[in-house]
Each structure stands twice: as structure tokens, then as C-alpha cells.
Amino acid sequence: MAAYKIMVLHGPNLNLLGRREPEVYGSITLDRVNKALEEKADELGAAIDAFQSNHEGELIDRIQAASTTYAGILINPAAFTHYSYALREALAAAGLPLVEVHLSNIFAREAFRSHSVVSPVAAGVICGFGINSYLLGLEALVRVIAAGGKR
């Protein structure tokens, strides 16, 4: 049995990975991201439940229910990164350690992408490494949880 159960959340348009802007996001699909996360979680003695939605409320509902089941949250908020205070507040209220990840380097793109409303409630942010952002984020999150879950 896994030592930690991790909720993985993927925000809007990430279901289009592999087809959407491959010059930015690469050719990897969301299914492949989730499979790689499952393999990494197994290596780390953890388990993941992955969920993607294009709807803010569905993500918030998942976050609100997370505290009784999960040890932490790994999230790529996608476009919600930059403006969803509702998502940020749900993450803060959950009281779980979380790591924010992005496939691309949000600081090397359009100016609006360099601001995250989620980052202040995250233990850390990893971006710009493609699928490795997720894998590094998962490893970091497991370490944060093992250290007592402090942000």
C-alpha cells in the first residue's frame, strides 16, 4: 500500500496536450503524463489520482473534498493560474501541501503568464521542463509531505 495518496489536478485545455501548440507544450499527451506520474509515484511509495477539467467549479469541488483522502495536491492550473482567486482560495482552505507545475516556462512567455495567484499558497513551483516539471513536482511534494507537510 502506498504511503501517500496524491491528488493530481490538470486545468483547462490540458486535455489537448499533444495537439495544442506542440512547439510550446511538446507532443506528449495527458494520458502519457498521467502514466509517467503513476510510475514515478510507485517509485516514491505513493499513489496518484489524476483529474482534468476545463471547468473551474469541478476542480474546486475536487479540492474541497481532498482533505479527507489525500496527503497533498500536485496541480497544473493552466490558464486558471493567472486569475482564479476561487481556485486559490480552495487550495488554501484545503490545508494540504501543494506543488504548482507548468510544462512551459511561464516566465519566458507572454507577460500575463508570469503572474500566478496560486503560487503564494504552494510549497513551490516547477516550470519549463515539460513532463519533467510534473515528475519533479511529484517528488518535491512527496518530500514536503514526508517532512511534515509544511508549506
Helices and strands as residue ranges (DSSP letters): E 4-10, G 14-16, H 22-25, H 30-44, E 46-52, H 56-66, E 72-76, G 78-82, H 85-94, E 98-102, G 106-108, G 111-114, G 119-121, E 124-127, H 131-146
